[in-house]
Amino acid sequence: MEQKRITTKRITRLAVFTAAALILTLVENFLPPLLVFAPGAKIGLPNAAILAVLVLLGPVDALIVLAAKCLLGALFAGSPAMLMYSVPAGLISLGVQYLLYRFTFPKIGLISISLTGAITHNAVQLLIASLILGQSLFYVLPLTLIASTIAGLFIGFAVFYTVKYLPRSVYEKV
Amino acid sequence: MTKSEKIESIKKGKPFRLTDIFFLAGLAAAVLALCWWVYWSPPAYPVQGVEVRQNGKLVERPYAFPKPDEEPLEIPLQGLTLVIESGACYVKKGSSTCPDHACERMGKITRPNQKIVCIPNGIVIRLVGESNFISIG
C-alpha cells in the first residue's frame, strides 16, 4: 500500500481543494433554490471538489477535505447543527463513491459515481431529518431522488471536465 | 488499474459510457415507479383531517376538514400559518418565519400520511385518515 507522507506540497494541495469546497459551499448558500420542486434539496456544489480530490489525490485526502469542509462550512454558516446532517451524509456518500471508483471504474463512469453519491447524500440527510423529527419523511423521497439525479449529473460533468483538463502538475508527485 | 491509469482513462475518454446510460435508465425507471407509488397510486383510505406536531408533541387533536362550501380554516402556529381547506392543507404564503420558506414551497398536500415539514420551527403537518383518528382521539 502506498505510504502517504505529510509534505508541504500535499498540505498545499489539500488547502487549495478545501478552499475550493468552502467557496462552493458559500456560493451555494447565496444562490436561490435551483431545485424548487424539492424543498431543502441543493445541488451540492462542494461535492464536486470532494469527488475531484477522491479521483486525483485518493480517499484519505478526500476524507480530510470533507472533514475540513463540514467543520468550517458549519462555522461560516453560523449553524453547528448542520454538522448532524453534513457529517454522516458526507461520510457515507464518500464511502459509496470510493467503493464504486475503486472496484467498478472504468466500467461505471464518473457521472454514475457522482449520481450515486448525490442520491446517497440526500437519502442519508432525509433519514437523519426523519430521526430528529421522529417522523418518517418518506413522502419527500421521490422528489429528493429526482433532485439528486439532476445534481449528480451536473456534478459528474463538472468533475469529469475538471479532471480532463487539469494540468498534471496539480496532482502528480514531484 | 492504478490511480494514474484511471486518471488517464478519464483524460482520454468520454463523459458517458454505455454502462452509464443503462445505469441512468434503471435509475429513472426506479424513480418513476416510486413517484407513482407515493404520489399517484390510489390511496388505501380517504383523508379525514390534519395532525400538527411541534417538536414531536401533538399540538391538538387532528383538525377536521371544512366542508367544500365552507371557508378555509387559518390556524396560526408558532412560526407559520396553516390553511386547511376541504381535503387539503398548505402553509400560507409569506407566513413562515424560517429562512428558506421550504414549507411554503411544499404546496398543497392531499393524500393520507403526506407531510409538510418545517425543520427550523420543528413543525410536522400530516394528513390523517380514519385509522389515525381512532388511535389519536
Interface residues (C-beta under 8 A of the other chain):
Chain A: P33 V36 P39 G40 V55 L56 G58 Y101 F105 P106 K107 I108 G109 L110 I111 S112 L115 I119 A129 I132 L133 G134 Q135 L137 F138 Y139 V140 L141 P142 L145 I146 T149 G156 F157 F160 Y161 V163 K164 Y171 E172
Chain B: M1 K3 S4 K6 I7 S9 I10 K11 G13 P15 F16 R17 T19 D20 F23 L24 L27 A28 A30 V31 L34 C35 V38 Y39 R53 G56 D100 A102 C103 R105 M106 N113 Q114 K115 V117 I119 G122 V124 R126
